[in-house]
Amino acid sequence: MSSISEVYSQGLLKYGGEENCALFIQQLHSFCNAINVYPQLWKYFQLRAIPKKKKLELIDNIADILKLDKKIINFLHLLVVKQRLQYIVEIVSALERFYSQKKILSVKLESPIELDSKSAAELKEIIAHRLNKRLHLVSVCNREMIFGFRLQFNYTLLDLSLTEIFTTLREQWRKTYA
């Protein structure tokens, strides 16, 4: 692990706040995945002949598509200006290490409607009590879901969506009556 990645990850946490660490990790992963789809983009960002302004415009376009937080966009701009974007994977790893040391569980809740802050706080309290851990709840609105929710933490997925319920019932019916 490079000391550069450690310095930049700590800088991001100071700039954005430690409470946003899970969100930063999620959004930086989204950015890396988007870039990995087109490997020539990595080469584009590393070519010194291309003006930084063009690279920053590309970052802005990708950020608009991914709906990245303004602090993440500013951080990516800094990496481009300082020619450190090639360290982004190591920076994310350093952030993940820091986050795991804090013993905060990141929980992603996917539901068909946007949760208001009161509902999100109540759910966060219930889940934290059940899991007996401090957690950070990331609520995602999935308009394709009809009813129910999906809860994802660590490597566990609890799918209580209507689609999953019907699939389970259909499988049980086939086992019983087939």
C-alpha positions as CSV (number, residue, x, y, z in Angstrom):
1,M,0.0,0.0,0.0
2,S,1.4,3.3,-1.1
3,S,1.8,6.2,1.4
4,I,0.2,8.4,-1.3
5,S,-3.0,6.4,-1.1
6,E,-3.0,6.7,2.7
7,V,-2.5,10.4,2.6
8,Y,-5.3,11.0,0.0
9,S,-7.7,8.7,1.8
10,Q,-7.1,10.5,5.1
11,G,-7.5,13.8,3.3
12,L,-10.8,12.7,1.9
13,L,-12.1,11.7,5.3
14,K,-11.0,15.1,6.8
15,Y,-12.7,16.9,3.9
16,G,-15.9,14.9,3.8
17,G,-16.2,13.6,7.4
18,E,-15.8,10.1,8.7
19,E,-19.5,9.6,8.9
20,N,-19.6,9.7,5.1
21,C,-17.0,7.0,4.7
22,A,-19.4,4.3,3.5
23,L,-20.9,6.6,1.0
24,F,-17.5,7.6,-0.3
25,I,-16.4,4.0,-0.7
26,Q,-19.7,3.1,-2.5
27,Q,-19.4,6.1,-4.9
28,L,-15.7,5.6,-5.6
29,H,-16.4,1.9,-6.4
30,S,-19.1,3.0,-8.8
31,F,-16.6,5.4,-10.4
32,C,-13.9,2.7,-10.7
33,N,-16.5,0.2,-12.1
34,A,-17.6,2.7,-14.7
35,I,-14.0,3.4,-15.8
36,N,-13.2,-0.4,-15.8
37,V,-15.9,-0.9,-18.4
38,Y,-13.8,1.1,-20.8
39,P,-10.1,0.4,-20.1
40,Q,-9.0,3.0,-22.6
41,L,-10.4,5.6,-20.2
42,W,-7.5,4.8,-17.8
43,K,-5.1,5.4,-20.5
44,Y,-6.9,8.6,-21.4
45,F,-6.5,9.9,-17.9
46,Q,-2.8,9.1,-17.8
47,L,-1.8,10.7,-21.1
48,R,0.0,14.0,-20.3
49,A,-0.7,15.3,-23.8
50,I,-4.4,15.6,-23.0
51,P,-5.3,18.9,-21.2
52,K,-6.4,18.6,-17.6
53,K,-9.5,20.7,-18.5
54,K,-10.7,17.9,-20.9
55,K,-10.1,15.3,-18.2
56,L,-12.0,17.3,-15.7
57,E,-14.9,17.6,-18.1
58,L,-14.9,13.8,-18.6
59,I,-14.9,13.4,-14.8
60,D,-17.9,15.7,-14.6
61,N,-19.8,13.8,-17.3
62,I,-19.2,10.5,-15.6
63,A,-20.2,12.0,-12.2
64,D,-23.4,13.3,-13.7
65,I,-24.3,9.9,-15.0
66,L,-23.4,8.2,-11.7
67,K,-24.9,11.0,-9.6
68,L,-21.8,11.3,-7.4
69,D,-21.6,13.5,-4.4
70,K,-20.1,17.0,-4.9
71,K,-17.3,16.1,-2.4
72,I,-16.4,13.0,-4.4
73,I,-16.4,15.0,-7.6
74,N,-14.0,17.6,-6.1
75,F,-11.8,14.8,-4.8
76,L,-11.6,13.2,-8.3
77,H,-10.8,16.7,-9.7
78,L,-7.9,16.9,-7.2
79,L,-6.6,13.5,-8.2
80,V,-6.7,14.5,-11.9
81,V,-5.0,17.9,-11.3
82,K,-2.3,16.3,-9.1
83,Q,-2.0,13.4,-11.6
84,R,-2.8,10.8,-8.9
85,L,-5.9,9.1,-10.4
86,Q,-4.0,5.9,-11.0
87,Y,-4.0,5.5,-7.2
88,I,-7.8,5.5,-6.9
89,V,-8.0,1.7,-6.3
90,E,-5.4,1.9,-3.5
91,I,-7.2,4.9,-2.0
92,V,-10.5,3.0,-1.9
93,S,-8.7,0.1,-0.2
94,A,-7.3,2.4,2.4
95,L,-10.7,3.9,3.0
96,E,-12.2,0.4,3.4
97,R,-9.4,-0.6,5.9
98,F,-10.1,2.5,7.9
99,Y,-13.9,1.9,7.8
100,S,-13.5,-1.7,8.9
101,Q,-11.3,-0.6,11.8
102,K,-14.1,1.7,13.0
103,K,-16.3,-1.4,13.4
104,I,-19.2,0.3,11.7
105,L,-21.4,-1.9,9.6
106,S,-22.5,-0.5,6.3
107,V,-26.1,-1.5,5.5
108,K,-27.7,-0.9,2.1
109,L,-31.5,-0.7,2.2
110,E,-33.3,-0.9,-1.2
111,S,-36.9,0.0,-1.3
112,P,-39.5,1.1,-3.8
113,I,-40.0,4.5,-2.2
114,E,-37.6,7.1,-0.8
115,L,-37.5,7.0,3.0
116,D,-37.9,10.2,4.9
117,S,-35.3,11.0,7.6
118,K,-37.6,9.9,10.5
119,S,-38.3,6.5,8.9
120,A,-34.7,6.0,8.0
121,A,-33.6,6.8,11.6
122,E,-36.2,4.4,13.0
123,L,-35.1,1.6,10.7
124,K,-31.4,2.3,11.5
125,E,-32.2,2.0,15.2
126,I,-34.1,-1.3,14.8
127,I,-31.4,-2.9,12.6
128,A,-28.6,-1.7,14.8
129,H,-30.4,-3.2,17.8
130,R,-31.1,-6.5,16.1
131,L,-27.5,-6.8,14.8
132,N,-26.0,-5.4,18.0
133,K,-23.6,-3.1,16.0
134,R,-23.2,0.5,15.1
135,L,-24.1,0.9,11.5
136,H,-24.4,3.3,8.6
137,L,-27.6,3.0,6.6
138,V,-27.5,3.8,2.9
139,S,-31.1,4.0,1.6
140,V,-31.5,3.5,-2.2
141,C,-34.8,4.0,-4.0
142,N,-35.4,1.3,-6.6
143,R,-38.5,2.2,-8.6
144,E,-38.5,-1.3,-10.3
145,M,-39.5,-2.9,-7.0
146,I,-43.2,-3.1,-6.4
147,F,-43.3,-4.0,-2.7
148,G,-41.0,-5.0,0.1
149,F,-37.3,-4.3,0.5
150,R,-33.8,-5.7,0.2
151,L,-31.2,-5.4,3.0
152,Q,-27.6,-5.9,2.2
153,F,-24.7,-6.0,4.7
154,N,-21.4,-7.7,4.8
155,Y,-21.9,-10.5,2.3
156,T,-25.5,-11.1,3.3
157,L,-28.6,-10.2,1.2
158,L,-32.0,-10.3,2.8
159,D,-34.5,-10.1,-0.1
160,L,-38.0,-9.5,1.0
161,S,-39.2,-8.0,-2.2
162,L,-42.5,-9.1,-3.8
163,T,-40.6,-10.7,-6.7
164,E,-38.5,-12.8,-4.3
165,I,-41.5,-13.8,-2.2
166,F,-43.4,-15.0,-5.4
167,T,-40.3,-16.9,-6.6
168,T,-40.0,-18.6,-3.2
169,L,-43.6,-19.6,-3.2
170,R,-43.4,-20.9,-6.7
171,E,-40.4,-23.0,-5.8
172,Q,-42.2,-24.4,-2.8
173,W,-45.2,-25.2,-4.8
174,R,-43.2,-27.0,-7.4
175,K,-41.4,-29.1,-4.7
176,T,-44.8,-30.0,-3.1
177,Y,-46.9,-30.6,-6.2
178,A,-44.4,-31.7,-8.8
